[in-house]
Amino acid sequence: MPESVENLEIWQRGVRLVKAVYEITRHWPSEEQYGLTSQIRRAAVSVPTNVAEGVGRGSRREIVRFARVSLGSLYELSTLLVIAEGLGYVSGGSAAEMRQEIEALTRQLSAFIRYQQSRLPVRGPGSTHSSLPDADAAGPPYKPQASSHSPQATSRRPQATGHKPRTGRRTDDDPHP
């Protein structure tokens, strides 16, 4: 594993969290093996693995994108912990300790994301440091098609491009494969 990932405290804390989750789920009912046990373990494993994948991809945008996935997994893990506690699978003390670790890691991961975003290049007029695409970069806003009840939708006139309207059936003279 690349040394740069192993040096990240968020990755280290994520790995420790995985171990803690595996420990508390070890004695859960066997009928939950493919249900809640599997889901809470996968959510925990997702935290450090997505941090590692983002770093491994090599760009700040990818680091931010995958760190956000890790953050989502922490929220999922927290929710699953509440469910497990409600079902009596985990004691209040163990749940409280894990919840504290999840909250601390959530704050640290959020700070990591903000730091990485602050180092992203500015993308143009009106741009922020967000890694989300600018609205203008995505193209014009969605325009709904004419409804099937409008005259435009039932018109079978050829388009101005000179192409015949597509009928859904392939013919030899169709311009597009």
Backbone torsions as a table, in degrees:
resi	resn	phi	psi	omega
1	MET	NA	138.9	-179.6
2	PRO	-60.5	137.8	-177.3
3	GLU	-60.7	-34.5	-176.7
4	SER	-61.0	-34.6	178.8
5	VAL	-72.9	-44.9	-178.7
6	GLU	-63.3	-23.7	179.1
7	ASN	-80.8	-13.8	-179.9
8	LEU	-75.3	125.1	179.8
9	GLU	-63.5	-34.4	178.8
10	ILE	-64.2	-35.1	177.1
11	TRP	-69.0	-45.5	179.6
12	GLN	-59.7	-45.4	178.8
13	ARG	-65.1	-36.9	177.7
14	GLY	-62.5	-41.7	178.7
15	VAL	-65.2	-41.6	177.5
16	ARG	-63.3	-37.2	178.1
17	LEU	-64.3	-40.5	177.3
18	VAL	-59.0	-45.9	179.4
19	LYS	-60.5	-41.7	179.5
20	ALA	-64.9	-40.9	179.1
21	VAL	-64.6	-44.0	177.9
22	TYR	-61.7	-37.1	179.7
23	GLU	-65.9	-46.8	-177.3
24	ILE	-73.0	-23.7	-178.8
25	THR	-89.5	-8.2	-176.7
26	ARG	-56.2	-35.0	-174.2
27	HIS	-108.1	16.9	177.4
28	TRP	-71.1	160.5	-178.4
29	PRO	-57.2	143.4	-177.6
30	SER	-63.9	-27.5	179.0
31	GLU	-68.6	-13.7	176.9
32	GLU	-92.9	-0.3	-176.3
33	GLN	-53.6	-41.0	-178.7
34	TYR	-101.6	7.1	179.7
35	GLY	-112.1	-111.4	-174.5
36	LEU	-61.8	-39.0	179.9
37	THR	-59.7	-49.0	-179.6
38	SER	-63.4	-42.6	-176.2
39	GLN	-67.2	-42.9	-178.9
40	ILE	-69.2	-34.8	177.0
41	ARG	-67.3	-42.6	179.6
42	ARG	-64.7	-38.3	178.0
43	ALA	-63.4	-41.9	179.6
44	ALA	-66.0	-45.2	-179.3
45	VAL	-62.8	-31.8	-179.2
46	SER	-63.1	-27.8	-176.0
47	VAL	-63.3	-62.1	-178.6
48	PRO	-72.3	-29.2	-177.9
49	THR	-69.7	-35.7	177.4
50	ASN	-72.4	-33.7	173.5
51	VAL	-60.7	-46.8	-179.5
52	ALA	-62.9	-42.0	-179.3
53	GLU	-65.2	-41.6	178.3
54	GLY	-60.8	-46.1	178.5
55	VAL	-63.9	-40.0	-179.2
56	GLY	-65.6	-24.6	179.6
57	ARG	-75.2	-20.5	167.9
58	GLY	89.8	-5.4	178.4
59	SER	-118.5	152.6	179.2
60	ARG	-61.3	-40.0	179.8
61	ARG	-60.1	-41.2	178.7
62	GLU	-69.6	-37.8	176.6
63	ILE	-59.4	-47.0	-179.9
64	VAL	-63.8	-45.6	-178.0
65	ARG	-59.4	-48.3	-178.1
66	PHE	-74.2	-29.7	175.0
67	ALA	-65.7	-35.2	176.1
68	ARG	-66.2	-36.9	175.7
69	VAL	-62.7	-42.6	177.0
70	SER	-59.7	-42.0	179.0
71	LEU	-61.9	-43.9	176.4
72	GLY	-60.2	-38.1	178.5
73	SER	-66.0	-33.5	176.3
74	LEU	-65.3	-41.1	176.9
75	TYR	-65.1	-40.0	176.7
76	GLU	-62.1	-45.5	179.7
77	LEU	-59.7	-43.2	178.8
78	SER	-61.2	-42.8	178.7
79	THR	-65.2	-43.8	179.2
80	LEU	-63.9	-33.3	177.6
81	LEU	-66.4	-41.0	176.4
82	VAL	-60.8	-43.9	178.9
83	ILE	-62.2	-47.1	-179.3
84	ALA	-62.0	-39.3	178.5
85	GLU	-65.4	-42.3	178.1
86	GLY	-62.7	-30.8	178.4
87	LEU	-84.5	-4.9	178.6
88	GLY	82.7	16.9	-178.9
89	TYR	-83.6	-18.8	-178.4
90	VAL	-137.5	139.1	-178.4
91	SER	-73.2	158.5	-179.9
92	GLY	-59.2	-38.9	179.8
93	GLY	-65.7	-45.7	179.0
94	SER	-65.2	-40.6	179.6
95	ALA	-64.7	-40.6	-179.3
96	ALA	-64.4	-42.4	178.1
97	GLU	-61.9	-46.0	-178.6
98	MET	-66.7	-39.9	179.3
99	ARG	-61.1	-40.0	177.1
100	GLN	-61.9	-42.5	179.1
101	GLU	-66.0	-40.9	178.3
102	ILE	-62.3	-44.3	-180.0
103	GLU	-64.1	-42.0	179.3
104	ALA	-64.3	-43.7	180.0
105	LEU	-68.2	-34.7	176.7
106	THR	-61.9	-45.6	178.1
107	ARG	-62.6	-44.0	-178.0
108	GLN	-66.6	-42.3	179.3
109	LEU	-66.9	-38.8	176.8
110	SER	-62.5	-41.2	177.4
111	ALA	-64.8	-39.4	177.6
112	PHE	-61.2	-43.2	179.3
113	ILE	-63.7	-46.5	179.1
114	ARG	-59.8	-42.3	178.9
115	TYR	-62.2	-47.4	-179.6
116	GLN	-62.9	-40.0	178.7
117	GLN	-64.7	-37.2	-178.5
118	SER	-65.9	-18.9	-179.2
119	ARG	-98.0	0.9	177.1
120	LEU	-74.0	146.9	176.8
121	PRO	-66.7	147.3	176.1
122	VAL	-68.9	139.2	-171.4
123	ARG	-100.0	6.5	177.1
124	GLY	129.9	-171.8	-177.0
125	PRO	-57.1	132.1	177.5
126	GLY	72.6	7.7	-176.6
127	SER	-79.7	151.6	171.9
128	THR	-112.6	-176.0	178.2
129	HIS	-84.6	10.9	-179.2
130	SER	-67.3	147.4	176.0
131	SER	-88.4	-0.2	176.2
132	LEU	-74.5	146.3	-179.3
133	PRO	-65.8	147.3	175.6
134	ASP	-64.7	148.7	-179.9
135	ALA	-60.1	-39.9	-179.3
136	ASP	-68.1	-30.1	-178.4
137	ALA	-69.9	-24.1	-178.1
138	ALA	-82.2	-5.4	179.9
139	GLY	100.2	-176.5	-177.4
140	PRO	-67.3	157.6	178.9
141	PRO	-63.2	158.4	-179.6
142	TYR	-61.2	132.3	174.9
143	LYS	-117.9	120.7	-178.5
144	PRO	-65.7	149.3	176.4
145	GLN	-70.7	158.3	176.5
146	ALA	-62.2	144.4	-178.8
147	SER	-69.6	160.6	-177.9
148	SER	-69.3	-9.8	179.8
149	HIS	-94.8	-6.1	-177.6
150	SER	-85.9	154.3	178.8
151	PRO	-61.2	-31.4	-179.4
152	GLN	-63.6	-37.8	-175.8
153	ALA	-73.8	-26.9	-177.5
154	THR	-95.0	-6.8	-179.4
155	SER	-68.5	135.0	179.1
156	ARG	-111.0	21.0	179.3
157	ARG	-70.2	142.8	176.4
158	PRO	-62.5	149.2	178.1
159	GLN	-72.4	163.0	-178.4
160	ALA	-64.0	-14.4	-178.4
161	THR	-76.0	-11.6	-180.0
162	GLY	93.3	-4.4	178.3
163	HIS	-84.4	146.6	175.5
164	LYS	-75.3	151.0	176.5
165	PRO	-65.0	146.9	-179.7
166	ARG	-79.3	135.8	-178.3
167	THR	-102.4	-5.3	-176.2
168	GLY	93.2	-13.9	177.4
169	ARG	-104.9	140.6	179.8
170	ARG	-82.5	128.3	173.9
171	THR	-125.8	163.0	-177.8
172	ASP	-65.2	-26.3	-177.4
173	ASP	-96.2	9.6	173.5
174	ASP	-66.0	130.9	-177.0
175	PRO	-74.1	-18.0	-177.1
176	HIS	-118.5	136.1	179.7
177	PRO	-69.8	NA	NA
